[in-house]
Each structure stands twice: as structure tokens, then as C-alpha cells.
Amino acid sequence: MNILEDEISILVDIYEQEIRNIINEAFHYLIRFSKERKDRDNIQFFDDLLLNVYTALNGPDRDVLVRAVRAKYKAALIDEF
């Protein structure tokens, strides 16, 4: 390779890294924006419900939640369709 090809290769690497950074920042922005909008409009989708239950069952108050649900319900039917 000559010097020009080396410089072009370096610039392409820098460009590709910047594109990855922009995509990463956009992804995180959209996640934050989506959460803020859903919180503001009091909206939850099925995935949000699953994530919230998962978070609660793995959080510090897990036992409190489990006892409360067991005291109120004898069984649970989970229909993912």
C-alpha cells in the first residue's frame, strides 16, 4: 500500500466509528424519549408489562410482591397471545 491508501484506510475507519457512535446515541435517545412519552401519556405495552414484572421480581422488594400476589390469587393464567 502507498501512503494515500493508508490515509484513506484510516479515514474510513474513523468514519465508520463515527457512524457507530451516531447510531448508538440515536438508539439511546429513542429509548429515553419513548420511556418519557409513555410515562407522560400513561401508556404501557406488553413488553413494558413483562419488563416491569421481571424487574419487580428481581428487585429488593421481591418477597413483599410474591406474598401479596399469593395472598390475593390462588393461581395465575398467563396468556402471551
Backbone bond lengths (Angstrom), bond angles and torsions (degrees), N, CA, C in turn:
res aa  C-N    CA-C-N  psi(-1)  N-CA   C-N-CA  omega(-1)  CA-C   N-CA-C  phi
1 M - - - 1.460 - - 1.518 110.35 -
2 N 1.298 113.69 150.46 1.465 116.21 176.09 1.533 109.25 -100.11
3 I 1.297 115.23 177.58 1.468 121.23 -176.06 1.526 111.16 -60.69
4 L 1.331 117.61 -41.35 1.463 121.22 -179.85 1.527 110.90 -62.36
5 E 1.308 117.49 -43.59 1.466 120.59 178.89 1.532 111.13 -64.63
6 D 1.320 116.66 -38.18 1.467 120.58 176.96 1.527 110.92 -62.68
7 E 1.324 116.16 -44.79 1.467 120.98 179.95 1.530 110.97 -64.73
8 I 1.313 116.47 -40.22 1.478 120.67 178.02 1.527 109.49 -63.93
9 S 1.308 117.12 -42.39 1.465 121.34 179.06 1.538 110.95 -60.77
10 I 1.325 115.84 -42.70 1.468 120.99 178.14 1.525 110.11 -62.92
11 L 1.326 116.97 -45.24 1.470 120.56 179.26 1.529 112.02 -63.29
12 V 1.312 117.11 -39.18 1.472 120.97 177.60 1.521 109.81 -63.36
13 D 1.323 117.68 -42.98 1.468 120.84 178.02 1.530 111.05 -61.28
14 I 1.330 116.53 -43.99 1.467 120.76 178.78 1.523 110.15 -62.87
15 Y 1.314 116.59 -44.91 1.464 122.06 179.40 1.533 110.61 -59.61
16 E 1.330 116.92 -47.42 1.461 120.61 -179.02 1.524 111.53 -63.38
17 Q 1.323 117.67 -37.94 1.462 120.92 177.24 1.526 110.87 -66.04
18 E 1.315 116.94 -40.97 1.470 120.07 177.79 1.527 111.43 -63.63
19 I 1.323 116.66 -39.85 1.467 120.45 177.33 1.533 109.56 -61.89
20 R 1.327 117.35 -44.03 1.473 120.59 177.68 1.523 110.92 -61.19
21 N 1.328 117.26 -40.36 1.467 121.03 178.42 1.529 111.24 -63.94
22 I 1.315 117.22 -42.78 1.462 121.37 179.66 1.532 110.22 -63.61
23 I 1.307 116.83 -44.48 1.467 120.72 179.20 1.524 109.88 -63.27
24 N 1.306 117.95 -42.38 1.466 122.05 178.90 1.529 111.14 -62.20
25 E 1.325 117.01 -46.37 1.462 120.69 178.51 1.525 111.48 -63.12
26 A 1.325 117.06 -41.31 1.465 121.06 178.84 1.525 110.32 -63.58
27 F 1.314 117.21 -42.45 1.459 121.01 178.82 1.522 110.88 -59.50
28 H 1.339 117.10 -49.04 1.465 120.36 -179.20 1.528 111.50 -65.95
29 Y 1.318 117.48 -36.07 1.465 120.41 176.16 1.522 110.25 -62.16
30 L 1.322 116.97 -46.04 1.462 120.31 -178.66 1.521 111.99 -64.48
31 I 1.315 117.69 -36.85 1.463 121.02 176.40 1.531 109.74 -62.38
32 R 1.346 117.15 -48.11 1.473 121.02 179.45 1.522 110.89 -63.20
33 F 1.325 116.50 -45.88 1.469 121.27 -178.67 1.521 110.18 -61.39
34 S 1.325 116.59 -44.22 1.464 120.68 -179.80 1.522 111.15 -61.83
35 K 1.338 117.13 -44.90 1.460 120.52 179.43 1.516 111.03 -63.89
36 E 1.320 117.52 -45.10 1.469 120.68 179.81 1.529 110.64 -61.44
37 R 1.312 116.97 -41.88 1.466 120.98 -178.98 1.527 110.99 -67.55
38 K 1.326 117.16 -43.35 1.462 120.03 178.51 1.528 110.56 -64.96
39 D 1.337 117.43 -40.24 1.467 120.37 176.84 1.520 110.72 -62.60
40 R 1.322 116.30 -45.03 1.463 120.89 -178.85 1.526 111.53 -62.28
41 D 1.330 116.40 -43.03 1.465 121.15 -176.12 1.531 112.89 -92.11
42 N 1.340 116.35 3.96 1.461 122.32 179.24 1.533 111.05 55.22
43 I 1.330 116.02 52.61 1.459 122.98 -177.71 1.525 108.73 -117.09
44 Q 1.329 115.76 138.34 1.452 121.30 171.90 1.521 108.23 -135.30
45 F 1.298 115.66 137.44 1.452 121.54 173.91 1.528 108.41 -100.95
46 F 1.317 116.31 170.20 1.454 120.35 -177.22 1.530 111.45 -56.09
47 D 1.316 117.40 -42.24 1.470 120.66 178.89 1.524 111.55 -61.31
48 D 1.338 116.53 -36.60 1.465 120.40 177.61 1.522 110.49 -64.32
49 L 1.331 116.61 -41.66 1.462 120.38 178.84 1.529 110.57 -61.73
50 L 1.321 116.42 -45.51 1.465 119.96 179.00 1.527 111.21 -61.33
51 L 1.316 116.17 -45.32 1.463 120.23 -178.99 1.531 110.89 -64.65
52 N 1.324 117.33 -40.92 1.468 120.71 179.58 1.528 111.61 -64.53
53 V 1.334 117.48 -41.68 1.465 120.55 177.52 1.529 109.98 -65.75
54 Y 1.323 116.27 -44.89 1.466 120.17 178.45 1.534 110.66 -58.35
55 T 1.324 116.10 -46.08 1.472 120.97 -179.67 1.518 110.82 -62.37
56 A 1.335 116.33 -43.92 1.469 120.15 -179.74 1.526 111.32 -64.96
57 L 1.328 117.08 -40.84 1.465 120.29 -178.62 1.519 113.05 -73.40
58 N 1.313 117.58 -13.27 1.463 121.27 177.48 1.520 112.04 -112.31
59 G 1.321 116.73 9.31 1.453 121.14 -178.31 1.517 112.32 -94.44
60 P 1.315 115.84 -178.73 1.475 121.00 -176.61 1.537 113.45 -67.54
61 D 1.336 117.87 -23.61 1.468 121.25 -179.25 1.522 112.34 -100.10
62 R 1.312 116.45 23.19 1.463 122.19 -177.57 1.520 112.10 -52.74
63 D 1.337 116.82 -49.31 1.466 120.76 -176.10 1.526 112.01 -62.80
64 V 1.315 116.91 -36.81 1.466 120.64 178.11 1.527 110.05 -63.12
65 L 1.311 116.74 -45.19 1.463 121.62 179.21 1.524 111.04 -63.22
66 V 1.317 116.71 -46.90 1.468 120.84 -178.71 1.525 110.16 -60.87
67 R 1.314 118.41 -45.41 1.472 121.06 179.34 1.527 111.38 -63.00
68 A 1.335 117.17 -41.81 1.462 120.42 -179.46 1.525 111.42 -64.24
69 V 1.313 116.95 -43.11 1.470 120.47 179.69 1.526 110.43 -67.49
70 R 1.321 116.97 -43.61 1.471 120.07 179.48 1.526 111.58 -64.26
71 A 1.318 117.77 -34.11 1.465 120.71 179.46 1.530 111.28 -70.43
72 K 1.312 116.65 -30.58 1.464 120.10 -175.62 1.521 112.77 -90.99
73 Y 1.321 118.42 -33.39 1.468 122.12 -173.55 1.529 110.98 -124.46
74 K 1.330 114.89 141.29 1.466 120.01 176.24 1.520 111.12 -84.80
75 A 1.333 116.86 -30.07 1.458 121.44 -178.47 1.524 109.35 -151.16
76 A 1.312 114.71 164.85 1.453 120.01 177.79 1.527 108.67 -129.79
77 L 1.295 115.95 135.81 1.467 121.86 174.90 1.521 106.71 -110.66
78 I 1.304 116.05 119.94 1.456 120.33 -178.99 1.518 107.95 -111.16
79 D 1.310 115.98 115.60 1.458 122.26 -179.02 1.518 108.00 -115.08
80 E 1.325 116.41 104.45 1.454 119.93 -175.87 1.515 112.84 -84.81
81 F 1.294 118.54 3.82 1.456 120.13 -178.50 1.476 110.28 -96.09
